[in-house]
Amino acid sequence: MKEIRILTKAKDMYQTYDVMIALNDKMTEIQYQDFINHWVPRGYRQFVAYTDKPIAVIALIDTPLLGVVPNKAFKIANVATIPEYRGSGISRELMTNILSHMKSEGYTIADLNCNKANLRGNAFYEKCGFNKDESFNWRMKIAGESKEIRAKL
């Protein structure tokens, strides 16, 4: 991997479509742009691994914007790697980078959901150090002790 970039602007994220299509092959490029345009104002950002092009993307959302407490938790929304790089360790390296970066920003909890039928994905999250949790499929405390309170919806 040559570099990791953190993308926060929609126009920069459009270039990650080829990676994200590996996650959802039914999404058109226009639908992807609409998806990005919807989520960017809500704290959506992408951590992208590049060689000469994007090869892996892990996107996340700051969950306080979605009404979930504690306010120093974030949700990993999408993890996608183009097929020829799967199993290479690139996504694990990217996940390690994200957790370290978010911890440096003061976040204490990382949450994510994964379909139970996605055996490869669930094995990946377990290898990364996530634990099964009742409120989300997977949770990891990345710093300090934290009391969790669910927002009343």
N, C-alpha and C positions, 0 to 999 in steps of 0.2 A: 504494500500500500504506500502510495506516495504522500497522501495527506488526508486530513479530516477537516471538513469545513462545517461550520454551523450556519445554516440558512434560516433567516427570519423574515425575508421578503418573498411574497408570492412569485414575483417575476423570476427570482432565482431558483425557486422550487420547481418550476415547470420543466427544467432540464432533468429532473429525477423520474419523469414518467416511465422511461424504459425499465427502470429498476422496480418501480411500484407495480407495473403491469405484471411482473412476476408474482406479485401477491394477489392481484385481482385481474385476471386476464379478460374480464368482461367490461372493464372500465375503459371508455374512450378517452382520448387526450383532452377533449372539451370537458367531459365529466370530471376528469382529474383537475383541470384548471378551476372549474366551479367549486370542487371540493376544497382545494387550496384557498381560494378566495373567501370561502365561508369560514374556514378555521383560523387563518392567519390573525385576524383581529381578536381571536379568543385565546391567544397565547401559543398557537401551534408553531413549532419549529422543527427543523430537521438537522440531524447530524449525518453527514454524508461522507463515505469513504470513496476516495478517488484513486484511480490509476491515471489513465489518459481520459477517462470518462467516469461518471458515477457507477459504482459497482455494488454498493450496499447503502441502505438508508434505514435509520432508526428515527422515527418521528415521535415527538412527545407534546403533551398539552399540560400546561400548569393547571392542576385541578381546582385551585381556589376559584378560578374563573368559572368553573362549572358548579360551584356551590358545595364542594366537598371539603370538609375540615379533617385533618389539620391543614393549616394554610401553608405548610412547607412540604407538601406532598406533590408529586407530579405523576402523571399517567403516561406510560409508554403506549402510544396509539397504534403504531405500525412498525413492523420489522420486515424488511424485504431485502433479499440479496439475489442478484441475477444468477440463474442456475449454474453457470460454469464456475462460480466462486463459492458455492455452497460446500460446506465441509472444510473450507480452507483456513478457518479461524478468523476470517475478516470480521464477521458479525460479532464474535466474542470480543475481539479487540475494540471494536466500535462501542459495544456495550460497556466495557471497562472504562473507556474514555468518557462516555456520557455520565456514568455514575460518579466518577471522579470530578467531572466538571460541575455537575449539579450539586454535589456535596460542597464544593468550593463556593457555590452561590447561596449556601445555607439551607438547602433542601435536606430533609431527614428521611423521607420515605419515597420509594419508587413502587408504583402499582402497575399492573397490566392484566389484561384478560387474554385468554387463549382458549380456543375451542378444544374441548376434551378429545375430539377425534384427531386433532393435529398432534400426533405422537412425536414427530420430529421437533416441532416448536416447543412442546412441553418439556421434552428432554433438554433442549437448549436452555430454557429458562432455569431449570433445575441446576444445570452445570454452571450457569452464571451466578448462582447463589440465591436465587429467589426461593421463597417458601410458599407453600399453598396457604391460602387465607380464605376466610368465609366471605368477606366483603368484596374482594376481588379474587380472581383465580390465583394470582401470584402477588406476593408483596416482599419487599426487602427494606429493612431499616438500614440506611446508609450512614447515619450519624446520630449520636446521642439517644436519649430516651424520649419518647413522645407519647402523650396521651391522645387517643383518637376519640373524636366526637363526631357523630354523623349529623350533618345539617338536616333540619326538618324541612321536608319538601312539601 
